[in-house]
Amino acid sequence: MKLLKKYYLVILAFILIAFLRLWKVGGLFNFTFSEEMQAVMAWEQVKHFHRIWIGVSAANINYYLGPGFTYLNALLFAFSKGDPIILAYFSALLGIVTTISLFYIVRSLFSTNTALFASLIYGCSTLINLHDRRFWNPTPMPFITLWVIYSLIKARQNTRWYILTAFFIGCFFHFHLSLLFLLVPTFFSILQNIKKIKITTWIMMIAIYLLVTSPLIVFDFVHNFDNLLMPYKTLIGEKKAELHPFSVGDILGHAKELLSTLGRMWFIRLNTNPQDEVILESHSNKTPGNLIFSLVSLVALGWFFLKNRKTGYQIFFIALLTIIAAFVFYPSYNPEYYLMSFITLMTIVIGYWLNSLPKPVAVVLVSVFIIANILTVITLSDKYGLTVRKQLVQKTMKAIKNKSFSLETEGVLESKQFTYAGWRYLFKAYGKTPSQSNVDSVLSWIYPDEVSTEKPQLKVVVSDTIKLSFPKSLATFNVKDYYSYVLENN
């Protein structure tokens, strides 16, 4: 009872955070090309398990990530029998676990009040909430970031913490390469403490790292170290990475995106939807960050740098500055999710700054922030979410019945196999597998046994937002902004 009384604010805070993270779990879950590609790779493992050495390719630099995320997806699908709703719940719960980790770490390094403020910022921010709800390989970035930074700081007292660091560095290559920027504070920490690291610790660090990255090592060994030599082959022109030449315009654009994100952490508009705010495919109408909120974040960052000079805590500064510099100067298209490690650390920065303010001022600021983000979350539209898509599939299947069918997607954008993807797997999960589909041109190498060479009996067209006209349509269905048309396949 005493413990309950002592931590009642923390308990209330986490009840609120759990509510915001679990609100309309299926309704607000994205299932587009990125999720579909991961899903079909994972389902092949469920159908007939076989060892794979790589996962998806890393953006536009001709490098393959490890298979760790594919195995995780497959494990979840094995439990749910392929129903992607389990991915939505896993993502939401991982966001909650990350928030709990944040509270534990910040409380250990700073104070309970700082930890509570940081957790409220991370847990209640709609922007962070929406990024955390996606299930794709960058999803674990915040969790990994926190534990890498914590392990580096703790290693100052006990270098055995580097064993945990080595484990997570291995994980970098399975989830997202932007995590590699955390190697800069890692090398700094190791150089500071190198004389204290015992030989047994070095052996454990190397063994753990090699174990975690072993699939990629096998892949490289079989493929003439093609992955490992990617940077060298890119420099000499044997591989072509889609990178831009140095441009002041690019740098300014990236700086503007960074500034916008610092504002979006605090608030995005009401009555928006997840695909507008965090998607890479069909819908993108992001709320620009409010300049005043961006400046507040910059003030917090400046205060953190100025006041928090504890010995050993330089890790925070090095990590933050490295990510900022890499994002601004990286010569390519920089989507916002590349900043997820930075955003995660910024919640600690803001929590530290809030704790330095007079308590009434801090409470008012956090209260306004919480109310605004509660309103944002409960007014989020689910019109493009998994629940709506499932409803359309189930309606459409009433007309298809047991007949074979091909599947096409339509919308105003080009490259429809990318921009309006997700539907083939959803028909497979909630209805029947299409004999053919327009996404086959991109993904059928993963499921060649599921593509029929015979002419299907029916043709199904799913349109996104736009309403089409088919005079000889056998059946037409509509759920919110999605339409489906069942046609004779003449």
C-alpha positions in Angstrom: 0.0 0.0 0.0 2.9 2.4 0.8 4.5 1.6 -2.6 1.1 2.3 -4.3 0.9 5.6 -2.5 4.5 6.5 -3.3 4.2 5.8 -7.0 0.5 6.6 -7.7 1.4 9.3 -10.3 3.7 6.9 -12.1 0.9 4.2 -12.1 -1.7 6.7 -13.4 0.8 7.9 -16.1 1.3 4.4 -17.4 -2.4 3.6 -17.4 -2.9 6.7 -19.6 0.0 5.7 -21.8 -1.3 2.1 -22.2 -4.7 3.6 -23.2 -3.2 5.8 -25.9 -1.0 3.0 -27.2 -3.9 0.5 -27.3 -6.6 2.8 -28.7 -8.1 1.2 -31.9 -5.2 -1.1 -32.3 -6.4 -2.8 -35.5 -8.2 0.3 -36.8 -5.1 2.4 -36.8 -2.6 -0.2 -38.0 -1.0 0.3 -41.4 -0.7 -2.6 -43.8 1.0 -1.3 -46.9 3.8 -2.5 -49.2 6.5 -2.5 -46.4 4.3 -4.6 -44.2 3.2 -6.9 -47.0 6.7 -7.6 -48.1 7.7 -8.5 -44.6 4.6 -10.6 -44.2 5.0 -12.8 -47.3 8.6 -13.4 -46.4 7.6 -14.4 -42.9 4.7 -16.6 -44.0 7.0 -18.6 -46.2 8.8 -19.5 -43.0 5.6 -20.6 -41.4 4.6 -22.7 -44.5 7.9 -24.5 -44.7 10.6 -23.4 -42.4 14.0 -23.1 -43.9 17.1 -21.2 -42.9 17.5 -17.8 -44.5 20.6 -15.7 -44.2 19.3 -12.2 -45.1 16.1 -10.2 -44.8 15.1 -7.1 -46.7 17.4 -4.7 -48.5 18.4 -1.5 -46.7 16.7 1.4 -48.6 18.7 2.4 -51.7 22.3 1.4 -50.9 22.4 -2.2 -52.1 22.9 -3.7 -48.6 20.9 -6.6 -47.1 19.8 -6.7 -43.5 19.9 -9.8 -41.5 16.8 -12.1 -41.2 16.1 -11.4 -37.5 13.0 -9.4 -38.1 11.6 -11.9 -40.6 12.0 -14.6 -38.0 10.2 -12.5 -35.4 7.4 -11.9 -37.9 7.2 -15.6 -38.6 7.0 -16.5 -34.9 4.1 -14.1 -34.5 2.3 -15.4 -37.5 2.8 -19.0 -36.2 0.7 -18.0 -33.2 -1.9 -16.1 -35.1 -2.1 -18.4 -38.1 -1.1 -15.5 -40.4 -3.6 -13.0 -39.1 -1.7 -9.6 -39.2 -3.7 -8.3 -36.2 -1.0 -9.9 -34.0 1.5 -7.5 -35.6 -0.6 -4.5 -34.5 -0.8 -5.7 -30.9 2.9 -6.6 -30.8 3.9 -3.1 -32.0 1.6 -1.4 -29.5 2.9 -3.5 -26.7 6.5 -3.0 -27.7 5.9 0.7 -27.5 4.7 0.3 -24.0 7.7 -1.9 -23.1 10.0 0.8 -24.6 8.3 3.4 -22.4 8.8 1.3 -19.3 12.5 0.8 -20.3 12.8 4.6 -20.7 11.3 5.2 -17.2 13.7 2.7 -15.6 16.8 4.0 -17.4 16.1 7.7 -16.8 15.2 7.1 -13.2 18.5 5.2 -12.8 20.6 7.9 -14.4 18.7 11.1 -13.3 15.7 11.1 -11.0 12.1 9.8 -10.7 10.6 13.1 -11.8 12.8 13.4 -14.9 11.9 9.8 -15.7 8.2 10.5 -15.3 8.3 13.6 -17.5 10.4 11.8 -20.2 8.0 8.8 -20.1 4.9 11.0 -20.5 6.5 12.8 -23.5 7.5 9.5 -25.2 4.3 7.6 -24.2 1.8 10.3 -25.0 3.3 11.9 -28.1 1.0 11.1 -31.0 3.9 11.2 -33.5 6.0 8.7 -31.5 2.8 6.6 -30.9 2.1 6.3 -34.6 5.7 5.4 -35.5 5.7 2.8 -32.8 2.5 1.3 -34.1 4.0 0.3 -37.4 5.3 -3.2 -37.7 8.4 -3.2 -40.0 12.1 -3.6 -39.5 12.7 0.0 -38.0 10.1 -0.7 -35.2 12.6 -1.8 -32.5 14.9 1.2 -33.0 13.8 3.2 -29.9 14.1 0.1 -27.6 17.6 -0.7 -29.0 18.7 2.9 -28.8 17.8 3.2 -25.1 19.6 0.1 -24.0 22.7 0.8 -26.1 23.1 4.3 -24.5 22.4 2.9 -21.0 24.9 0.0 -21.4 27.6 2.5 -22.5 27.0 4.8 -19.5 26.9 1.8 -17.1 30.1 0.4 -18.6 32.0 3.2 -17.0 31.5 1.4 -13.6 31.4 -2.2 -14.9 32.8 -3.0 -18.4 30.8 -6.2 -18.6 27.9 -4.0 -19.8 29.7 -4.0 -23.1 28.5 -7.5 -23.6 25.0 -6.2 -23.8 26.2 -3.4 -26.1 27.8 -6.0 -28.4 24.5 -7.9 -28.6 22.5 -4.8 -29.6 25.2 -3.8 -32.1 24.7 -7.1 -33.8 20.9 -6.4 -33.8 21.6 -3.1 -35.8 22.3 -5.2 -38.9 18.9 -7.0 -38.5 16.7 -4.0 -38.0 18.0 -0.6 -39.4 21.3 0.7 -40.5 20.7 4.2 -39.1 21.4 2.6 -35.7 25.1 2.4 -36.9 25.5 6.0 -35.9 25.4 4.8 -32.3 28.8 3.2 -33.0 30.4 6.7 -32.6 29.5 6.9 -28.9 30.3 3.2 -28.6 33.9 3.7 -29.8 34.2 6.8 -27.6 33.2 4.8 -24.5 35.4 1.8 -25.3 38.4 4.0 -25.9 37.8 5.7 -22.5 37.6 2.4 -20.7 39.8 0.2 -22.8 42.3 -0.5 -20.0 39.6 -1.7 -17.7 38.1 -4.3 -20.2 39.1 -7.8 -19.2 40.1 -10.4 -21.8 37.1 -12.5 -20.9 34.8 -9.6 -21.5 36.4 -9.0 -25.0 35.9 -12.7 -25.8 32.2 -12.5 -24.7 31.7 -9.3 -26.7 33.1 -10.7 -29.9 31.3 -14.1 -29.4 27.9 -12.4 -28.9 28.4 -10.1 -31.8 29.4 -12.9 -34.2 26.6 -15.1 -33.0 23.9 -12.4 -33.6 25.4 -11.5 -37.1 26.2 -15.1 -38.1 23.5 -15.3 -40.8 25.0 -12.3 -42.5 28.5 -13.8 -42.2 27.3 -17.0 -43.8 25.6 -15.0 -46.6 28.8 -13.0 -47.2 31.0 -16.1 -47.2 28.8 -17.7 -49.9 28.4 -14.6 -52.0 32.0 -13.4 -52.2 31.5 -10.9 -49.3 29.3 -8.9 -51.6 27.4 -7.4 -48.6 30.5 -6.6 -46.5 32.2 -4.9 -49.5 29.2 -2.8 -50.4 30.8 0.5 -49.4 34.0 -0.3 -51.3 32.1 -1.5 -54.4 29.9 1.6 -54.3 33.0 3.9 -54.2 34.7 2.2 -57.2 31.4 2.1 -59.2 30.7 -1.7 -59.2 27.5 -1.0 -57.3 25.2 2.0 -57.7 23.7 3.5 -54.6 20.9 6.0 -55.1 22.7 8.9 -53.4 22.7 12.5 -54.4 25.7 14.7 -55.2 26.5 17.2 -52.4 23.9 19.9 -52.4 23.3 22.9 -50.1 19.6 22.6 -51.0 19.5 19.0 -49.7 21.2 20.0 -46.4 18.7 22.9 -45.9 15.9 20.5 -46.7 17.1 17.9 -44.2 17.6 20.6 -41.5 14.0 21.8 -42.2 12.7 18.3 -41.8 14.6 17.9 -38.5 13.2 21.2 -37.2 9.7 20.1 -38.2 10.1 16.8 -36.4 11.1 18.6 -33.2 7.7 20.4 -33.4 5.7 17.4 -34.4 6.8 15.6 -31.3 4.6 17.9 -29.3 1.5 18.0 -31.5 0.1 17.1 -34.8 -3.3 18.2 -36.1 -6.7 16.7 -34.9 -8.7 14.5 -37.2 -5.7 13.2 -39.2 -4.9 9.6 -40.0 -1.8 7.4 -39.5 -1.0 7.0 -43.2 -0.9 10.7 -43.8 1.5 11.2 -40.9 4.0 8.3 -41.0 3.5 6.4 -44.2 5.9 6.0 -47.1 3.4 4.7 -49.7 -0.1 5.7 -50.9 -1.0 8.5 -48.5 1.3 11.3 -47.3 0.0 14.6 -46.0 2.2 15.2 -43.0 1.4 17.9 -40.5 4.3 20.4 -40.5 5.9 20.9 -37.1 4.9 24.1 -35.3 7.9 26.5 -35.2 7.2 27.5 -31.6 7.2 23.9 -30.5 10.3 23.3 -32.5 12.0 26.2 -30.7 10.9 24.8 -27.3 12.6 21.5 -28.2 15.8 23.4 -29.2 15.7 25.3 -25.9 15.4 22.0 -24.0 18.3 20.6 -26.1 20.5 23.6 -25.3 19.7 23.4 -21.6 20.5 19.7 -21.5 23.9 20.3 -23.2 24.6 23.3 -20.9 23.5 21.9 -17.5 24.0 18.1 -17.8 27.8 17.7 -17.7 28.1 14.7 -15.4 31.2 12.6 -16.0 30.4 9.7 -18.3 27.2 11.3 -19.7 29.0 12.7 -22.8 27.5 9.6 -24.5 24.2 11.5 -24.8 25.8 14.5 -26.5 27.9 12.4 -28.9 24.9 10.3 -29.8 22.6 13.3 -30.4 25.1 15.3 -32.3 26.1 12.3 -34.5 22.6 11.6 -35.5 21.8 15.2 -36.2 24.9 15.6 -38.4 24.3 12.3 -40.2 20.7 13.2 -40.9 21.4 16.7 -42.2 24.4 15.7 -44.4 23.2 12.3 -45.6 23.1 12.6 -49.4 19.7 11.1 -50.2 16.0 11.2 -49.3 15.7 11.3 -45.6 12.3 10.1 -44.2 11.3 11.1 -40.7 11.7 7.6 -39.3 15.4 7.8 -39.7 15.2 10.1 -36.7 13.6 7.6 -34.3 16.8 7.1 -32.3 17.1 10.9 -32.0 13.5 11.4 -31.1 13.8 8.8 -28.4 16.8 10.5 -26.8 15.0 13.9 -27.2 12.3 12.7 -24.8 15.0 12.3 -22.2 16.3 15.8 -23.0 12.8 17.3 -22.7 12.2 15.4 -19.5 15.4 16.8 -18.0 14.5 20.3 -19.1 10.9 20.0 -17.6 12.3 18.8 -14.3 14.5 22.0 -14.1 11.5 24.3 -14.5 9.4 25.5 -11.5 7.1 22.6 -10.7 3.8 24.4 -11.4 5.1 25.5 -14.8 6.2 22.0 -15.7 2.9 20.5 -14.6 0.9 23.0 -16.7 3.1 22.4 -19.8 2.8 18.6 -19.5 -0.9 18.7 -18.7 -1.6 20.8 -21.9 0.6 18.4 -23.9 -1.2 15.4 -22.6 -4.7 16.8 -23.2 -3.8 17.9 -26.8 -2.4 14.4 -27.6 -5.4 12.6 -26.1 -7.6 14.6 -28.4 -5.3 13.9 -31.3 -5.3 10.1 -30.7 -9.1 9.7 -30.1 -9.8 11.8 -33.3 -7.4 9.8 -35.5 -9.2 8.4 -38.5 -9.2 4.6 -39.1 -10.3 4.9 -42.7 -7.1 3.3 -44.1 -6.5 0.9 -41.2 -6.4 -2.9 -41.0 -9.9 -3.2 -39.6 -11.5 -1.4 -42.6 -9.4 -3.4 -45.1 -10.4 -6.6 -43.4 -14.1 -5.6 -43.7 -13.8 -5.0 -47.4 -12.1 -8.3 -48.0 -14.8 -10.2 -46.1 -17.5 -8.4 -48.0 -15.8 -9.1 -51.3 -15.4 -12.8 -50.6 -19.2 -13.2 -50.4 -19.3 -12.5 -54.1 -16.1 -14.5 -55.0 -17.1 -17.6 -53.0 -14.8 -20.4 -54.1 -14.0 -19.1 -57.5 -10.4 -18.3 -58.6 -9.7 -14.6 -59.1 -7.0 -12.2 -60.0 -6.4 -9.0 -58.0 -5.6 -5.5 -59.1 -5.3 -2.3 -57.2 -6.1 1.2 -58.4 -5.6 4.8 -57.3 -4.4 8.1 -58.6 -0.7 7.4 -58.0 1.6 5.5 -60.3 3.5 2.3 -59.5 0.3 0.8 -58.1 2.1 -2.5 -57.1 3.9 -0.4 -54.5 1.6 2.6 -53.7 -1.6 0.5 -53.2 -0.1 -2.7 -51.9 -1.1 -4.9 -48.9 -4.2 -6.3 -50.4 -2.9 -9.6 -51.8 -1.8 -10.8 -48.3 -5.0 -9.5 -46.7 -7.1 -11.5 -49.2 -4.9 -14.5 -48.3 -5.4 -13.9 -44.5 -9.1 -13.1 -44.4 -10.4 -14.7 -47.6 -8.7 -16.6 -50.3 -5.3 -16.3 -52.0 -5.6 -14.6 -55.4 -4.4 -16.7 -58.3 -2.6 -13.7 -59.7 -2.1 -10.1 -58.6 -0.4 -6.9 -59.7 2.1 -7.1 -56.8 3.4 -10.4 -58.1 5.7 -8.5 -60.4 7.6 -7.4 -57.3 7.0 -10.1 -54.7 6.2 -13.4 -56.5 9.9 -14.5 -56.1 9.0 -15.1 -52.5 5.8 -17.2 -53.2 6.3 -18.7 -56.7 4.1 -21.8 -55.7 1.1 -19.5 -55.1 0.9 -17.9 -58.5 -1.3 -19.8 -61.0 -0.6 -19.9 -64.8 -4.2 -20.7 -65.5 -6.7 -17.9 -66.3 -8.7 -17.0 -63.1 -12.5 -17.1 -63.3 -13.0 -13.7 -61.8 -11.1 -10.4 -61.6 -11.2 -8.2 -58.5 -10.3 -4.6 -58.5 -9.7 -2.7 -55.3 -9.5 1.1 -55.5 -8.1 3.5 -53.0 -10.1 6.7 -52.5 -11.3 6.9 -56.1 -14.6 5.4 -57.2 -14.5 3.5 -60.5 -17.2 2.5 -62.9 -17.6 -1.0 -64.3 -21.0 -1.4 -66.2 -20.7 -5.2 -66.1 -19.6 -5.5 -62.5 -21.0 -8.6 -60.8 -20.8 -6.9 -57.4 -19.5 -3.7 -55.9 -18.5 -3.1 -52.3 -17.5 -0.1 -50.3 -16.0 0.5 -46.8 -15.1 4.1 -46.1 -12.5 5.2 -48.7 -12.0 1.7 -50.2 -14.0 0.1 -53.1 -13.9 -3.3 -54.5 -15.3 -4.6 -57.8 -15.9 -8.2 -58.8 -15.8 -8.8 -62.6 -16.0 -11.6 -65.0 -12.4 -12.2 -66.2 -13.0 -11.8 -69.9 
